[in-house]
Structure formats: C-alpha cells, structure tokens
C-alpha cells in the first residue's frame, strides 16, 4: 500500500515570535515531497512532483495562509507549552 501523511511542527527556543519556526511537511511512502518553512517563507519541493506543487502553491493563496500560521498556530501553543514547563520546573 501507499502512505501519505502531513507533519506540522513548531520549533522554538522561547515564546518570542522570532524564536519560533513553523514547518509543514508532506510525505509519501516515507519520503518528504514538499515542505513549507516559515524561515524560508515558501514551499520547497524535494521530488519532481513536489517541485511542481511547490511552484503552484507559491503562486497561490496557500503560501500566504501558511505564512500566517507561525503566529496564529505556533505562537499561542508555544506560550502554553512554555508556561506549563516553567510552572513544573
């Protein structure tokens, strides 16, 4: 069979927006085909299909929506995680 999955990730050193990196990766059969990274600010393809899709996504509204995810998705969740870690240490 074939397996397709998506991984969303927020990596951070502090709860400040500049210290957060948001990534969204698409995998097919354990091979990463395309990734959005907030530090790059666009989609990057790693396979022939991924490169074509990255070009399409970077020229549409999807890239703008993903750029906003760093603040809307990561920032609030990172704040919760940092608060939780600090109160338990």
FENHU-V859524 format. One record per run of one state. SS is the DSSP state (A for helix, B for strand, O for the rest). FROM is the first residue (numbers start at 0). TO is the last residue. If there is no record, write none. Layout:
BEGIN
SS & FROM & TO
SS & FROM & TO
END
This chain:
BEGIN
O & 0 & 2
B & 3 & 11
O & 12 & 15
A & 16 & 18
B & 19 & 27
O & 28 & 29
B & 30 & 36
O & 37 & 40
B & 41 & 44
O & 45 & 46
A & 47 & 57
O & 58 & 59
A & 60 & 87
O & 88 & 88
END
